[in-house]
Amino acid sequence: MNKSENKHTTDMTRGSPLRLILTFALPLLLGDCFQLVYSTVDTMVAGHFLGEGAIAAIGSTGVVFSLLMNFTWGLNSGYCISLSRAFGSGDRTQFRRSVAVMVLLNALIAVLFTSLALTAIAPVMRLLKTPDTIFADARRYIAIIIGGMTATVAYNMATGFMNAVGNSRVPLYFLIFSSVVNVALDLLFVALFGWGIAGCAAATVIAQSLSAVLCFAYILRTYADLLPRRSDMSRAALVPLVREMLSAGLSMALMQSVVGLGTVVLQRAINLLGTDYIAAHAASRKLFDLLMVPMSTLAIANATFTSQNYGAKRLDRIREANRTLIFWELLWSLFSVAVAWLGGRSLAVWLTGTANEVIVSNAALYLRFSTLFFFPLGVLFVLRYSMQALGHKIVPVLSSGIELTFKILFALAIVPALGYWGVILTEPITWVLCAATLAVVYVTRGRQKESKSAEHITTGENYDRTRKTQSRS
């Protein structure tokens, strides 16, 4: 496949790794920031128009939806490793078959997860000890959000397709548009129509559906040559690919959902602290996510870079990119610490619209302490996604298991003893342990794997000559 024939694709196997990753990551970063607008605007509108109880209602159930979304997002990230590798190797037929499998698997997951989640949401909320004072609003909000899960899965699949071919700009444009729609609908449904917390949820679902529809329309018009054909749909070709992609998808999904499951368990401990602490944690996590996004986005962009270069057998470029990105994670960590310590309290007041000292002070405290440990979190992101793209399926999941174990231990033993300080301490400790574990494995097993593969690697001028020959053919 001559990738230069489509101006809407990016070949990451040639050129400066840092420049390619940053160019690819910038639209992803802006997209992630606008995606956070969905939930952040819900929180702000709820706080300013509906009160502190509405913030607590949204915050108490957010982890449940995040768990589901992290699982489905992880599946698509795993599927897209196959797409990126096929694109990097120039195998057009394999790429189209991978797309067909991805669509099939996503359709099944969307139907299954939506039905199961809607059935189980009330018992899960009881298990999480959601306070009775906010139970009805929380259930109403999360039920509407889950009802629109198909749109979220579809959007993640469409953006995954475009990211695999190096196009991170177009999903951003559609997401900006739908974010503006989300803000307008939030204000319309809540402030004008008086629909309460249900209006916040409805605005989010409608906006997400709109972005998904726009992405698919663009793909159908722009990437017709990369979409499945009848000749690609033979059972003999697709069945092995289903096994391969499902294996990669489940590995990435387990990595994401195991971490999410730990967060759900921790949320139960937070719910037992009362609505003020629920609201404080919900607000602090919104601010935390905004500061964390650049670190995770660089790692996600690096996963696409790694997958394409792994498909092209350019492992030297992968090592160079990982070293460079870890340095950039350090720089952003220092910036985040400055923002949190200088403006954390003001940001908490701005987000919640409350003068409640318990909410404001604890939200600022969480943000300030967490950012002190952003560098090990950045290392954790880079190594997790890179190792997944390199085919290390077990170790990243095991590191997530460490995170789950510590969150459970803290939720059961430390939070009841230390209160909200126990919550604040939980994640920084797990980030340090997980990052150290992955670093040791990456340096040892990663180099062993690269050494065994060295005889198959084409680098420098030999690689370029090979690619030119493929392009001419």
FIMAR-6953 format. One record per residue (C-alpha): residue number from 1; x negated, y, z negated. Coordinates in nm, 2 decimals. Layout:
NODE  resi      c1      c2      c3
NODE   NUM       X       Y       Z
...
//
This chain:
NODE  resi      c1      c2      c3
NODE     1    0.00    0.00    0.00
NODE     2   -0.14    0.33    0.10
NODE     3   -0.04    0.55   -0.19
NODE     4   -0.14    0.87   -0.03
NODE     5    0.15    0.84    0.21
NODE     6    0.40    0.95   -0.05
NODE     7    0.33    1.30   -0.19
NODE     8    0.55    1.21   -0.49
NODE     9    0.31    0.95   -0.62
NODE    10   -0.03    0.98   -0.80
NODE    11   -0.33    0.74   -0.76
NODE    12   -0.50    0.74   -1.10
NODE    13   -0.78    0.50   -0.99
NODE    14   -0.99    0.78   -0.85
NODE    15   -1.09    1.12   -0.98
NODE    16   -1.16    1.27   -1.33
NODE    17   -0.98    1.05   -1.59
NODE    18   -0.92    1.35   -1.82
NODE    19   -0.79    1.57   -1.55
NODE    20   -0.56    1.30   -1.42
NODE    21   -0.42    1.21   -1.77
NODE    22   -0.37    1.58   -1.87
NODE    23   -0.20    1.66   -1.54
NODE    24    0.02    1.36   -1.58
NODE    25    0.08    1.42   -1.95
NODE    26    0.19    1.78   -1.93
NODE    27    0.53    1.72   -1.77
NODE    28    0.57    1.42   -2.01
NODE    29    0.49    1.65   -2.30
NODE    30    0.74    1.91   -2.20
NODE    31    0.99    1.64   -2.13
NODE    32    0.95    1.49   -2.48
NODE    33    0.98    1.83   -2.63
NODE    34    1.31    1.90   -2.44
NODE    35    1.43    1.55   -2.54
NODE    36    1.37    1.64   -2.90
NODE    37    1.59    1.94   -2.83
NODE    38    1.89    1.70   -2.81
NODE    39    1.85    1.59   -3.18
NODE    40    1.71    1.91   -3.31
NODE    41    1.99    2.12   -3.17
NODE    42    2.24    1.88   -3.33
NODE    43    2.07    1.93   -3.66
NODE    44    2.06    2.31   -3.63
NODE    45    2.42    2.34   -3.51
NODE    46    2.53    2.10   -3.79
NODE    47    2.33    2.30   -4.05
NODE    48    2.44    2.65   -3.94
NODE    49    2.81    2.57   -3.86
NODE    50    2.90    2.26   -4.06
NODE    51    2.67    2.27   -4.37
NODE    52    2.41    2.06   -4.55
NODE    53    2.63    1.75   -4.56
NODE    54    2.64    1.74   -4.18
NODE    55    2.26    1.74   -4.17
NODE    56    2.25    1.46   -4.42
NODE    57    2.51    1.26   -4.21
NODE    58    2.30    1.29   -3.90
NODE    59    1.97    1.22   -4.08
NODE    60    2.11    0.91   -4.26
NODE    61    2.19    0.73   -3.94
NODE    62    1.92    0.86   -3.71
NODE    63    1.68    0.58   -3.79
NODE    64    1.93    0.32   -3.69
NODE    65    1.97    0.46   -3.34
NODE    66    1.59    0.52   -3.32
NODE    67    1.54    0.16   -3.39
NODE    68    1.76    0.06   -3.10
NODE    69    1.61    0.31   -2.87
NODE    70    1.26    0.23   -2.97
NODE    71    1.33   -0.14   -2.88
NODE    72    1.48   -0.06   -2.54
NODE    73    1.21    0.21   -2.47
NODE    74    0.95   -0.05   -2.56
NODE    75    1.10   -0.30   -2.32
NODE    76    1.09   -0.05   -2.04
NODE    77    0.73    0.05   -2.12
NODE    78    0.63   -0.32   -2.10
NODE    79    0.82   -0.36   -1.77
NODE    80    0.64   -0.05   -1.63
NODE    81    0.30   -0.20   -1.70
NODE    82    0.38   -0.45   -1.42
NODE    83    0.50   -0.17   -1.20
NODE    84    0.18    0.04   -1.26
NODE    85   -0.05   -0.26   -1.20
NODE    86    0.12   -0.34   -0.88
NODE    87    0.10    0.02   -0.77
NODE    88   -0.27    0.04   -0.87
NODE    89   -0.35   -0.28   -0.68
NODE    90   -0.16   -0.16   -0.37
NODE    91    0.09   -0.45   -0.37
NODE    92    0.41   -0.30   -0.23
NODE    93    0.61   -0.62   -0.23
NODE    94    0.51   -0.70   -0.59
NODE    95    0.62   -0.35   -0.69
NODE    96    0.96   -0.38   -0.53
NODE    97    1.02   -0.72   -0.70
NODE    98    0.92   -0.57   -1.03
NODE    99    1.17   -0.30   -0.99
NODE   100    1.44   -0.55   -0.92
NODE   101    1.36   -0.75   -1.24
NODE   102    1.35   -0.42   -1.44
NODE   103    1.70   -0.32   -1.33
NODE   104    1.84   -0.67   -1.41
NODE   105    1.69   -0.69   -1.75
NODE   106    1.80   -0.34   -1.84
NODE   107    2.16   -0.40   -1.74
NODE   108    2.17   -0.70   -1.96
NODE   109    2.01   -0.52   -2.26
NODE   110    2.24   -0.22   -2.23
NODE   111    2.56   -0.43   -2.25
NODE   112    2.43   -0.66   -2.52
NODE   113    2.29   -0.39   -2.75
NODE   114    2.59   -0.15   -2.72
NODE   115    2.84   -0.42   -2.81
NODE   116    2.64   -0.56   -3.10
NODE   117    2.55   -0.22   -3.24
NODE   118    2.91   -0.09   -3.24
NODE   119    3.02   -0.41   -3.42
NODE   120    2.75   -0.39   -3.68
NODE   121    2.72   -0.02   -3.75
NODE   122    2.95    0.00   -4.06
NODE   123    2.79   -0.30   -4.24
NODE   124    2.44   -0.16   -4.16
NODE   125    2.53    0.18   -4.31
NODE   126    2.66    0.01   -4.62
NODE   127    2.33   -0.19   -4.64
NODE   128    2.14    0.14   -4.61
NODE   129    2.33    0.28   -4.91
NODE   130    2.47    0.57   -4.71
NODE   131    2.64    0.80   -4.97
NODE   132    3.02    0.79   -4.96
NODE   133    3.04    1.17   -4.93
NODE   134    2.89    1.16   -4.58
NODE   135    2.98    0.80   -4.48
NODE   136    3.27    0.90   -4.25
NODE   137    3.09    1.17   -4.07
NODE   138    2.77    0.96   -4.03
NODE   139    2.97    0.67   -3.89
NODE   140    3.16    0.89   -3.65
NODE   141    2.84    1.05   -3.52
NODE   142    2.64    0.73   -3.47
NODE   143    2.93    0.54   -3.31
NODE   144    2.96    0.80   -3.04
NODE   145    2.58    0.81   -2.98
NODE   146    2.56    0.43   -2.96
NODE   147    2.86    0.43   -2.72
NODE   148    2.64    0.63   -2.48
NODE   149    2.34    0.40   -2.51
NODE   150    2.37    0.28   -2.15
NODE   151    2.29    0.64   -2.03
NODE   152    1.98    0.65   -2.25
NODE   153    1.86    0.31   -2.12
NODE   154    1.92    0.42   -1.76
NODE   155    1.73    0.74   -1.81
NODE   156    1.44    0.56   -1.97
NODE   157    1.43    0.31   -1.68
NODE   158    1.44    0.58   -1.42
NODE   159    1.16    0.79   -1.58
NODE   160    0.96    0.47   -1.63
NODE   161    0.98    0.40   -1.25
NODE   162    0.86    0.75   -1.17
NODE   163    0.59    0.74   -1.43
NODE   164    0.46    0.42   -1.29
NODE   165    0.39    0.58   -0.96
NODE   166    0.24    0.89   -1.12
NODE   167    0.54    1.13   -1.09
NODE   168    0.60    1.28   -1.43
NODE   169    0.72    1.62   -1.30
NODE   170    1.07    1.54   -1.16
NODE   171    1.21    1.38   -1.48
NODE   172    1.10    1.69   -1.66
NODE   173    1.30    1.92   -1.43
NODE   174    1.62    1.71   -1.48
NODE   175    1.56    1.69   -1.85
NODE   176    1.52    2.07   -1.88
NODE   177    1.85    2.11   -1.70
NODE   178    2.03    1.86   -1.92
NODE   179    1.88    2.01   -2.24
NODE   180    2.03    2.35   -2.15
NODE   181    2.36    2.17   -2.09
NODE   182    2.33    2.00   -2.43
NODE   183    2.28    2.33   -2.61
NODE   184    2.58    2.49   -2.44
NODE   185    2.80    2.19   -2.51
NODE   186    2.69    2.18   -2.88
NODE   187    2.80    2.54   -2.92
NODE   188    3.11    2.49   -2.72
NODE   189    3.23    2.17   -2.89
NODE   190    3.13    2.27   -3.25
NODE   191    3.15    2.65   -3.28
NODE   192    3.44    2.71   -3.04
NODE   193    3.65    2.39   -3.03
NODE   194    3.59    2.29   -3.39
NODE   195    3.52    1.92   -3.31
NODE   196    3.28    1.89   -3.60
NODE   197    3.00    1.64   -3.61
NODE   198    3.17    1.44   -3.32
NODE   199    3.11    1.74   -3.10
NODE   200    2.74    1.72   -3.17
NODE   201    2.73    1.36   -3.07
NODE   202    2.95    1.41   -2.76
NODE   203    2.73    1.69   -2.63
NODE   204    2.42    1.47   -2.66
NODE   205    2.58    1.17   -2.47
NODE   206    2.71    1.39   -2.19
NODE   207    2.37    1.57   -2.14
NODE   208    2.18    1.23   -2.14
NODE   209    2.42    1.09   -1.89
NODE   210    2.37    1.38   -1.66
NODE   211    1.99    1.35   -1.67
NODE   212    2.02    0.98   -1.59
NODE   213    2.25    1.04   -1.29
NODE   214    2.02    1.31   -1.15
NODE   215    1.71    1.08   -1.19
NODE   216    1.87    0.79   -1.00
NODE   217    1.99    1.02   -0.72
NODE   218    1.64    1.15   -0.68
NODE   219    1.49    0.80   -0.68
NODE   220    1.73    0.67   -0.41
NODE   221    1.65    0.96   -0.19
NODE   222    1.27    0.98   -0.24
NODE   223    1.15    0.63   -0.30
NODE   224    1.35    0.42   -0.07
NODE   225    1.04    0.24    0.05
NODE   226    0.96    0.13   -0.30
NODE   227    1.31    0.00   -0.39
NODE   228    1.40   -0.38   -0.37
NODE   229    1.51   -0.53   -0.03
NODE   230    1.70   -0.85    0.03
NODE   231    1.38   -1.01    0.15
NODE   232    1.22   -0.94   -0.20
NODE   233    1.50   -1.12   -0.39
NODE   234    1.40   -1.48   -0.36
NODE   235    1.45   -1.68   -0.68
NODE   236    1.11   -1.84   -0.65
NODE   237    0.94   -1.50   -0.65
NODE   238    1.15   -1.34   -0.92
NODE   239    1.17   -1.61   -1.19
NODE   240    0.79   -1.61   -1.27
NODE   241    0.81   -1.23   -1.27
NODE   242    1.10   -1.23   -1.51
NODE   243    0.89   -1.43   -1.75
NODE   244    0.58   -1.21   -1.71
NODE   245    0.77   -0.88   -1.75
NODE   246    0.99   -1.00   -2.03
NODE   247    0.68   -1.11   -2.22
NODE   248    0.51   -0.77   -2.17
NODE   249    0.84   -0.59   -2.25
NODE   250    0.91   -0.79   -2.57
NODE   251    0.55   -0.74   -2.69
NODE   252    0.58   -0.36   -2.65
NODE   253    0.94   -0.36   -2.78
NODE   254    0.84   -0.56   -3.09
NODE   255    0.56   -0.32   -3.15
NODE   256    0.80   -0.03   -3.14
NODE   257    1.09   -0.19   -3.33
NODE   258    0.88   -0.34   -3.61
NODE   259    0.77    0.01   -3.69
NODE   260    1.13    0.13   -3.66
NODE   261    1.25   -0.15   -3.89
NODE   262    1.01   -0.03   -4.15
NODE   263    1.15    0.32   -4.11
NODE   264    1.51    0.19   -4.16
NODE   265    1.41    0.02   -4.48
NODE   266    1.24    0.34   -4.60
NODE   267    1.56    0.54   -4.51
NODE   268    1.75    0.32   -4.75
NODE   269    1.52    0.42   -5.03
NODE   270    1.56    0.79   -4.92
NODE   271    1.94    0.76   -4.92
NODE   272    1.93    0.64   -5.28
NODE   273    1.76    0.97   -5.37
NODE   274    2.07    1.18   -5.28
NODE   275    2.20    1.40   -5.00
NODE   276    1.95    1.69   -5.07
NODE   277    1.66    1.46   -5.01
NODE   278    1.83    1.30   -4.70
NODE   279    1.87    1.65   -4.55
NODE   280    1.51    1.74   -4.65
NODE   281    1.37    1.43   -4.48
NODE   282    1.59    1.48   -4.17
NODE   283    1.46    1.83   -4.13
NODE   284    1.10    1.75   -4.19
NODE   285    1.11    1.47   -3.94
NODE   286    1.23    1.70   -3.67
NODE   287    0.94    1.93   -3.73
NODE   288    0.70    1.63   -3.77
NODE   289    0.82    1.49   -3.43
NODE   290    0.76    1.83   -3.26
NODE   291    0.40    1.83   -3.38
NODE   292    0.35    1.46   -3.31
NODE   293    0.47    1.47   -2.95
NODE   294    0.15    1.59   -2.79
NODE   295   -0.05    1.30   -2.95
NODE   296    0.20    1.03   -2.85
NODE   297    0.24    1.18   -2.50
NODE   298   -0.14    1.17   -2.43
NODE   299   -0.14    0.80   -2.54
NODE   300    0.16    0.72   -2.32
NODE   301    0.01    0.89   -2.02
NODE   302   -0.31    0.70   -2.09
NODE   303   -0.11    0.37   -2.08
NODE   304   -0.01    0.45   -1.72
NODE   305   -0.37    0.54   -1.64
NODE   306   -0.49    0.22   -1.80
NODE   307   -0.24    0.00   -1.62
NODE   308   -0.32    0.14   -1.28
NODE   309   -0.70    0.11   -1.34
NODE   310   -0.66   -0.23   -1.48
NODE   311   -0.48   -0.34   -1.17
NODE   312   -0.76   -0.19   -0.97
NODE   313   -1.02   -0.35   -1.20
NODE   314   -1.17   -0.01   -1.31
NODE   315   -1.24   -0.09   -1.67
NODE   316   -1.52    0.16   -1.69
NODE   317   -1.27    0.44   -1.63
NODE   318   -1.05    0.30   -1.91
NODE   319   -1.33    0.31   -2.17
NODE   320   -1.42    0.67   -2.07
NODE   321   -1.06    0.78   -2.10
NODE   322   -1.01    0.63   -2.44
NODE   323   -1.32    0.80   -2.58
NODE   324   -1.21    1.14   -2.44
NODE   325   -0.85    1.12   -2.57
NODE   326   -0.96    1.03   -2.92
NODE   327   -1.15    1.36   -2.93
NODE   328   -0.85    1.55   -2.80
NODE   329   -0.63    1.39   -3.07
NODE   330   -0.87    1.53   -3.33
NODE   331   -0.84    1.88   -3.19
NODE   332   -0.46    1.86   -3.20
NODE   333   -0.46    1.72   -3.55
NODE   334   -0.65    2.03   -3.67
NODE   335   -0.40    2.26   -3.50
NODE   336   -0.11    2.07   -3.66
NODE   337   -0.25    2.11   -4.01
NODE   338   -0.28    2.48   -3.96
NODE   339    0.08    2.51   -3.84
NODE   340    0.22    2.30   -4.12
NODE   341    0.03    2.47   -4.40
NODE   342    0.08    2.83   -4.27
NODE   343    0.44    2.80   -4.15
NODE   344    0.60    2.48   -4.28
NODE   345    0.83    2.64   -4.52
NODE   346    0.95    2.91   -4.28
NODE   347    1.01    2.64   -4.01
NODE   348    1.22    2.43   -4.26
NODE   349    1.44    2.74   -4.34
NODE   350    1.48    2.82   -3.97
NODE   351    1.58    2.46   -3.88
NODE   352    1.83    2.40   -4.16
NODE   353    1.98    2.74   -4.22
NODE   354    1.99    2.67   -4.59
NODE   355    1.86    2.84   -4.90
NODE   356    1.86    2.51   -5.10
NODE   357    1.52    2.50   -5.26
NODE   358    1.52    2.12   -5.29
NODE   359    1.57    2.08   -4.92
NODE   360    1.33    2.35   -4.81
NODE   361    1.04    2.27   -5.05
NODE   362    1.05    1.90   -4.99
NODE   363    1.07    1.93   -4.61
NODE   364    0.77    2.16   -4.62
NODE   365    0.58    1.93   -4.86
NODE   366    0.63    1.63   -4.63
NODE   367    0.52    1.81   -4.32
NODE   368    0.20    1.95   -4.49
NODE   369    0.08    1.63   -4.63
NODE   370    0.16    1.42   -4.33
NODE   371   -0.03    1.64   -4.09
NODE   372   -0.35    1.59   -4.29
NODE   373   -0.35    1.23   -4.16
NODE   374   -0.26    1.31   -3.80
NODE   375   -0.61    1.21   -3.67
NODE   376   -0.58    0.84   -3.77
NODE   377   -0.23    0.85   -3.63
NODE   378   -0.37    0.98   -3.30
NODE   379   -0.63    0.70   -3.29
NODE   380   -0.35    0.45   -3.36
NODE   381   -0.15    0.58   -3.07
NODE   382   -0.44    0.57   -2.82
NODE   383   -0.55    0.22   -2.91
NODE   384   -0.20    0.07   -2.93
NODE   385   -0.09    0.18   -2.59
NODE   386   -0.42    0.12   -2.42
NODE   387   -0.45   -0.23   -2.56
NODE   388   -0.09   -0.31   -2.45
NODE   389   -0.17   -0.20   -2.10
NODE   390   -0.49   -0.41   -2.10
NODE   391   -0.28   -0.72   -2.19
NODE   392   -0.35   -0.74   -2.56
NODE   393    0.00   -0.84   -2.67
NODE   394   -0.05   -0.98   -3.02
NODE   395   -0.28   -0.74   -3.20
NODE   396   -0.08   -0.42   -3.15
NODE   397    0.23   -0.61   -3.28
NODE   398    0.03   -0.73   -3.58
NODE   399   -0.07   -0.37   -3.66
NODE   400    0.30   -0.28   -3.65
NODE   401    0.36   -0.56   -3.89
NODE   402    0.12   -0.41   -4.13
NODE   403    0.31   -0.08   -4.11
NODE   404    0.64   -0.27   -4.17
NODE   405    0.50   -0.45   -4.47
NODE   406    0.38   -0.13   -4.64
NODE   407    0.70    0.05   -4.57
NODE   408    0.90   -0.23   -4.74
NODE   409    0.66   -0.24   -5.03
NODE   410    0.68    0.14   -5.08
NODE   411    1.06    0.14   -5.04
NODE   412    1.11   -0.13   -5.30
NODE   413    0.84   -0.03   -5.56
NODE   414    0.68    0.31   -5.50
NODE   415    0.97    0.53   -5.40
NODE   416    1.19    0.43   -5.70
NODE   417    0.89    0.51   -5.93
NODE   418    0.76    0.83   -5.76
NODE   419    1.07    0.96   -5.59
NODE   420    1.02    1.16   -5.27
NODE   421    0.64    1.16   -5.32
NODE   422    0.66    0.79   -5.26
NODE   423    0.82    0.86   -4.92
NODE   424    0.55    1.11   -4.84
NODE   425    0.26    0.88   -4.92
NODE   426    0.40    0.58   -4.73
NODE   427    0.32    0.66   -4.36
NODE   428   -0.03    0.82   -4.40
NODE   429   -0.16    0.51   -4.58
NODE   430   -0.02    0.28   -4.31
NODE   431   -0.16    0.49   -4.03
NODE   432   -0.51    0.47   -4.18
NODE   433   -0.49    0.09   -4.22
NODE   434   -0.34    0.02   -3.88
NODE   435   -0.58    0.25   -3.69
NODE   436   -0.88    0.09   -3.86
NODE   437   -0.75   -0.26   -3.77
NODE   438   -0.70   -0.17   -3.41
NODE   439   -1.04    0.00   -3.38
NODE   440   -1.22   -0.31   -3.51
NODE   441   -1.03   -0.54   -3.27
NODE   442   -1.08   -0.30   -2.97
NODE   443   -1.45   -0.27   -3.03
NODE   444   -1.50   -0.65   -3.07
NODE   445   -1.24   -0.84   -2.86
NODE   446   -1.20   -0.56   -2.61
NODE   447   -1.56   -0.56   -2.52
NODE   448   -1.57   -0.94   -2.50
NODE   449   -1.28   -0.94   -2.26
NODE   450   -1.43   -0.67   -2.05
NODE   451   -1.76   -0.86   -2.04
NODE   452   -1.59   -1.17   -1.91
NODE   453   -1.41   -0.97   -1.65
NODE   454   -1.72   -0.77   -1.54
NODE   455   -1.80   -1.00   -1.25
NODE   456   -1.46   -0.91   -1.10
NODE   457   -1.49   -0.54   -1.14
NODE   458   -1.54   -0.32   -0.84
NODE   459   -1.69    0.02   -0.92
NODE   460   -1.83    0.33   -0.76
NODE   461   -1.90    0.33   -0.39
NODE   462   -1.80   -0.04   -0.35
NODE   463   -1.46    0.03   -0.49
NODE   464   -1.41    0.33   -0.27
NODE   465   -1.51    0.14    0.04
NODE   466   -1.26   -0.14   -0.06
NODE   467   -0.98    0.11   -0.10
NODE   468   -1.05    0.28    0.23
NODE   469   -1.04   -0.06    0.40
NODE   470   -0.70   -0.14    0.24
NODE   471   -0.56    0.20    0.34
NODE   472   -0.66    0.15    0.70
NODE   473   -0.50   -0.19    0.70
//
